[in-house]
C-alpha cells in the first residue's frame, strides 16, 4: 500500500463510507435508548462489541467505572486518543448529541485502525461515561487512563461550525441553608425560613450575573425546599453549576458564590454550608495545529469552519427577567439543530384524575373551567356588585343529600 498522504486519506475516506450505515445505526440505537450517568450499560456493550469485532484490544470497567472502557490498536508513540461520550440528559434524552459523539469516535477509530500499517503509532478509543455532571473524563485522567497519550481528539455537535471549541472550566456546588422549623401561623416568629434564604440567594446571584465576565455563568436549581406547607422549612438546598473561561476565573466565581451565600445567611439568620458536588473540569487547552488540520480536512468535504467567538458558545443576550431554567443576566445554551423534537428519556406519565379534597370532586382542570362560567344571579363586573340583588335563600336540608358527592359549583336542585 502507498504511504503517501493522499493515498492514506483516500483509503480512510473509503473506510468511512463503507461503515456509514453501521455508524448511523449505532447513533440511532443510542438515541432510542438513552441512559444516564454511570448506567450506560447498553451503550458501552454496543460500542465495545463493534470495537472488539474490528480486532482492537478492549478493556472494560476502566478507572473503576462499570461503563468506562478503552480499545487499543498499534504501538506508540505517537498515541492518539479518540473520545466517545454516550450518556444522556435526564428528561431530555440525547439532546446534547452524545450518541453522535459516540458514533463519530467509533467511526474514526475503526477507520484509522485500518491504515495503521501505513501510519505507525497507536490509536486508543476511550469511552468516557457520565459526562453530564459525573465527570467521567476527569476520573479517567486521575486513574492514569491518558498516561502516554500524545493528543486526544473528539467532536461535539452544536449550533456553530467552529475550528475548535472554547470549552470552559466548570464545577458544581451544593449549598444548604439551615433554619428552624415552626408553624407558619401558630408560632411564625419562632421559625427561621431556610427556603426563603435559598430564594434570596437566587435573587442575589441574579444581580451578580449582570456584572460577571462574558464567559462566566451560574445556573442553579432547588433540590430540597421543605417537607410540608404547614411547616416553616428548617432546611433548603440548591445545586449550582459554575462555568468560567479559565480555571482561575472559576476559582474566583466559586469565591463569589460562597460570599453571596454567606451574606444571605447573615441577613436571614440561617446557617449555610457550601461544598463541591462534582468533580472539577479545568479549562480546555487547544492544539492550534491539529484544529487547523481538522478544519482543512472538512473544507475538502465542503464543510467550512470558522474561528470561534470568544466566550461561552451560546446566544449572546442579557436578560432582565427570569426565564425557565435560567438566572437573570446569564446566557442560555442554544438548542441543537435537529433535536427540537427529541423524545424524553422517560415516557411521559399519562394524565389521570387526581384525588380531590371533596369526595367525587372535579379534576382541577375541569373545576377551573366550571369556575370561569358566569353564575346566575351574581354580577359579572365589579361595578355591578352594589346593585346586585341578594341571592335567593334556601332552607338548609339536613337529609343525606347534603353529604352527597355533588360538586357545589355544579347546577342542581
N, C-alpha and C positions, 0 to 999 in steps of 0.2 A: 504493500500500500504506500502511496506517495505521502511524504511527510510535509509537503508544502502547506502553508496556512489555508490556501483556497481549497485544496483537496480535503483537508480536515473539516473545514467549515461545511463543504458540500456534503460530506458524509454525515455530519451532525444534523444538518437540515433534513436529510432523508430519514434518519432515525427518528427524529421528532415527528415528521409527517406520518411515518408508519405507525407510530404509537398514539396519534392524536385521538382516535376513537376511544382507546383504552383509557387515556388520561381524562377525557371528558366524562367517561363512565365513572371513574373514581371520584371526580369532583361532584357529580350529581348524586352519587351514593352517599357521600359525606354530607351533602346538603340535605338529603332526605332523612338523615338520621343524626341530628345534631346531638353532641354530647358535651357535658360541662367539664370544668377544670378537674384534672386528675382522675376522670372517669371516662376517658375517651377510648374504651376498650375495643369497640368495633373499628374505629378509625385506625388505631395502632395495629390491629390484626390485619386489616386490609392493606395498609401501606407496607408493613414488613413482609407480608406474603408476596407482594409484587417485587420487592427488592430481592427477596430470597430466590424467587424463581429466575431472576436475571443473573444469579450467581454471586451476588455480593454476600459478604460475611456479616450477618445480623447479630447484634447484641440487644437483648430486651431488658427492660426494667433497669436501665442505667440510672445512676445518681440517686438510687433508692426510690425512684418513682415508677409505679407499675405500668404506666402508659408512655414512658420515655424509651427511646431506642436509638441505636446508631447502626449504620450499614456502611461497610468499607470495601473499597476495591483498590488495588495497586499499592505501591510503596512510595512514600515521600522521602525527601522533600521534592517539590512543594506538596503540601497537603491543603486541599481546598474543601471547606465545609459548605454544604448546601443545606439550608434550613427549611424544615417543614413544620408548619403550625396546623392544628386541626381541632382545637376546641371551639365551642360556640358561645354566643352571648345568651345568658339566661333570659328567657322570654322572647328572644328575637331570632333564635337560630343562628345561621351563618351570615348575619347581616354585615359582619366585618370581613367576610371573604376568606376566612381561614381555610375553607375547603379548596379554594383556588390556589392558595399558597401551598397547600399540601400537594395538589396535583402538579403544580409548576415545579416544585422542588423534586418531586418524584421523576417527572419527565426529564429535567436537567441531569439528574443523577444517572438515569438509565442511558441517556444519550452520550454523556461524557464517558461512561463506563465502556462503551463500545469502541472508543477511539484512544483509550489509554495506551494501547500498544504503540501508537504514533506519537503520543504526547509525553509519556512518562509521568511520574508523580502519583498522587493518590487522591481519590475523591471520597469524601465522608458525608453521608447523609445523616443529619441529626434531627430526630423527631423531638420537638420541644412541646410538651403539654402545658396546659394551664397558663396560656399567655394572656387571658382575660382576667388579670388580677392575681394569679397564682405565682407568677414569676418562674416559669419552667426553665428558661434560659439562664437566669441568674443562679438557680440551684445547680444547673449543669456546669456552669463556669466554676462554682465553688467546689464541685466534685471532681474537677480536672478533665471533664469531657473534651474541652477545647485545647488542652495542652498539646503542643506540637502542631497546631493548626496555623497555617500561614495567613490565610484570609478566609472570611466567612461571607457568603452571599445569600440573599433572598430577595423576593419581590413581594410587594404588598399592593393589592388593588386599592384605588382611591379615586378622589374627584379630580385629581390633576395628573398629568403625564410629565413627571419630573425626572431629571437625570439621577437624582438621589433624594432620599427622604431626610429632612431635617428633624430627626426624631429627638424628642425631649427627654430629660431626666424626669423620673416620676416615682412616687410612692404614695401609700395611703396611711391615714392616721385615724385611729378610733378615739373619739372624745366622749367622755361620760360626765354628766353633771349629777351630783349627789345633793338632794334636798331633804325635806322632812314631810312625811305623809300626814294628812289631816283631812277632815271632812270639809268640802268646799263651802257648805252653808252652816254646818253645825259649829265648827271651830276654825274658820278660814284663817284667822290671824296666827294660828299656831303652825300653819303649813309653810313650807318653802318649796315653791314650784320649780322642779328641775326641768320640766318640759319648757316652761317659759324662758328659762335660761338658755336652753338649746335653740329655741326660736330666735332669741335675741342675738345669739352667735351668728345665725344666718343673716340677720339684718346688718350686723357689723361687717361681715365678710362681703356683703353686697356693696357697702360703701368702700371697703378696701379694694374691691375688684376694679373700681373706676380708675385707680392710680397704679395698678400693677404694670410691670413691663409687658411688652407686647406678647411674649411667648409664655408668660406665667398665667396659671389657670388654677382655680379652686372649684371643685364640684362636690357637693355634699348631699347625703340622703339621711333621713331619720330611720334608724334601725330599731329603736325602742322609745316609746313615748308615754308609757304608763300602763296600768293594768285594768283600771275601771274608771268610768266617767264621774263617779261619786267619791273619788279619792284624789287628792292633790298628788301628782306624781312625785315620788321621792327619788326616782332615778330616770334619767333620759340619756339616750346615746345616739350619736351620729357617726357616720363613716364619711371621711373626706378624702378625695383624691387630689393630689397636688402634682402639677407639671411645671417645668421651667426649662429654659433653653440650655442651661448648664447645670452640672451637679452643684456648683457653688451657689447659683441662683436658687436651686431647690432647697439648699440649707437655709438660705435667707427667708424663703417663703414658709418653710416649716417653723422658723422662729416667729414670724409674723402671725401664723396661725396660733401658736402657743400663747403669744402675748394677747391676742384677741380673746382667746378662751379664758385666760386668767383674769382679764379685765371684766369680762361678763360675770365670772364667778364672784368677783369682788363686789360688783354692782348689785347682784341678785342675792347675795348671802349664801350661795351654794359653794360646794367644793368640787373641783374639776380634776379629772385625770386625762392625760394625753399620752397615747402610746402608738408606736408604729404598728400597723395592722398587717402589712405585707412586706415581702422582700423589696429591696430598693433597686431601681434601674438607674444607672448613670447615663449621661447623655451619649449619643451616638457619634462616633468619630469616623468620618467617611474617607475612603481612598479615592481621590480625585482621578487618578489614572484609570482605575477599574470602572468608575462611574462613567467616564468619557468613552471607554471602550464599549461598555454596555449600551450607551446611547448610540454609538456608531453602528453596532450590530442591528439595533431596532430600526435605525434610519434606513438601512438596506432593505428592510422588510416593509418600508413605507410608514413607519410609526415614528413621528418626530417628537422628541423630548425637549423640554425647556428647563432652564435653570430654576431652582426652587425659589419661592418668595420667602424672605426671612420671616421667622415667627412660626406659630402653630399653623399647620396646613388646613385651615378651616375658613369659613366665611368671616370676613373682617367687618364686624358690625358691633357697635356698642349699644347695649340695650338699657333702657331705664325702667323696664317692667319685668317682673318675674315671669319667666316662661316655663313650661313643663320641663322639669329635669335640668334647669339651669339656674345660675345665680346672676342677678343683675350685674352688668359691667363685664361679664366674661364672654368668651366666644364659644359658639356651639360647633359640634362636629358636623361636617357636611354629610348628606345622605349618599350612599354609594349608588352609582347608576346601575340599573338592572336588578336592584334588590328592594325596590319600593313595595313589592307585594310578597316578600318572603314570608312563609308561614311561621307562626311562633314555634318555639322549641317544644312547647307542650300544647296539646289540643285545648281549645277554648272550652270552658265549662258551660254547657247549655243552661239557658235561663230556666229557673224553677221558681214557683211561688214561694215566697219567704213567709215564715211564721209571723203573724200579725199580733199586736198586743190584744186586740179584741178577737175572740174566737170567731172564725169564719170571716174575718175582715178582708177587704180587697187587697190585692197586691199593691205595693207602693205606687207603681206607675199608673195603675187604674184609678187608685184613690186620688192621685193628683189631677187626673182628668175630670173626675167627679167634682172635685172642689172648684175647678175652673168654670163649671157650668153655672149660669145665673140661677139663684134660688128664688122661687116665687115668694113674693111678699117682702123681700129685702131690697133696699136701694142698691142701684148699680154704681153710683158715684158718691163721693164723699159729701158733696154739697146737698145731696138728697136726704142725708141722714136725719136732719131736723124735721123734715116734712114727711118722713115715712110713717105710716100708721103702725101702731103696735101690733106685733104678731098675734094671731088668734091663740087664745089659751085653750088647752085641752085638759080634761080631767085625767090625772095620772092613773094609770091602770096598775093594779097590784097583782094581776094574773101572771101566769108563767110566760105570757107573751113579752113582758118587759125584760125578760132574760133571754130572749131569742137570739139567734145568730145574725139577725138582720143588721146591716150596716146603718148607723144613724144618719148617714148622708144620702142614703137611697130613699126614693119615694116609697111610701107605703101608707096603709090606713092608720 
